[in-house]
Amino acid sequence: MSADALKVKDVGAGLDELDRRIVLATQAGLPLVAEPYRQVAEELGTSAGEVMQRMRRMLESGVIRRIGAVPNHYSLGFRGNGMTVWDVPDEKVTEYGRRIGALDFVSHAYHRPRHLPEWRYNLFAMVHGSDREEVKHKVDAIAKLLGEDNRAHEVLFSTRILKKTGLRIG
């Protein structure tokens, strides 16, 4: 697993010099140590509490979109990764997104707008398995969970690893 990923949307919006230095120090990920905020703070000459408070403020204001782990599924033995797309009733997409996202074999689930008539799907979920057959079995479990609300679905299998990074500032 790589370090935590810091996704930043607009680094010009109300950032002072220390905020900018925190973003620069963490944009490639938090250090993989027991106390990552303390290490960042030491590098910047401030306290861990100050780093955490500023990052929390940037997260709440939307400057930072998220802080989260970015695993390399292939190195963890998951080679059958597939983005599943689902056509479910719009009024239930949030509920189903939460339920599917809570499954241990799903790394993320989210709502996306339909683009009719070409694209009918409104719920996406990344399913991981050791191979494609395992993923297909897990997709069947999701279909069963959705029941009659599963109006259609597809699995879009990964064919290569894409570099996952957030915005970089210099």
Helices and strands as residue ranges (DSSP letters): E 4-8, H 17-26, H 36-44, H 48-61, E 64-69, E 82-87, G 90-92, H 93-101, E 106-111, E 123-127, H 132-146, G 147-149, E 152-157
